């Protein structure tokens, strides 16, 4: 092995991180410590605007920021990666669907350090105007969760989930969740 190999590997690793086709971000205690250009672009920011900022700035409300903290924590504590699809706001306020994957190298305290990837799904899953609670329900439904699981995830009653689920079906004039997700671009019809 020649003496240039470590520098060359570090350069290639940095290039792979920076030019990855998905947004990659490293957080510590929910603070953005590093991100690639793709991550910044997905959300409509310059990288320098994001570094050392709270992840809160990437959520539509404090409520959503707090609720998302606990979603996936159990999985991360088990040392497993977590994945979901959710609606997020861009800097300009427009909302879009994205796929989020998370891994923590510190499973005993997953939020201490987390590595996340974000893929913008807006090309094939357009955003439709929904209330905050409707977005939460749709996000959980798109991840295949039952009403009871959704209720536990977002700390509401299963009956409330069923109410919103029914309201969404009526709002989009569909007869089941599969049709609802297809209508919203989240599943084939």
Secondary structure, DSSP 8 states (H G I E B T S, - for coil): --TTHHHHHHHHHHHHHHH-SSEEEEEETTEEEEE-HHHHHHHT--HHHHTT-BGGGGSSSHHHHHHHHHTTHHHHHTT--EEEEEEEE-TTS-EEEEEEEEE-S-GGGTTTSEEEEEEE-TTTS------HHHHHHHHHHHTT--HHHHHHHHTS-HHHHHHHHHHHHHHTT-SSHHHHHHHTTSS--
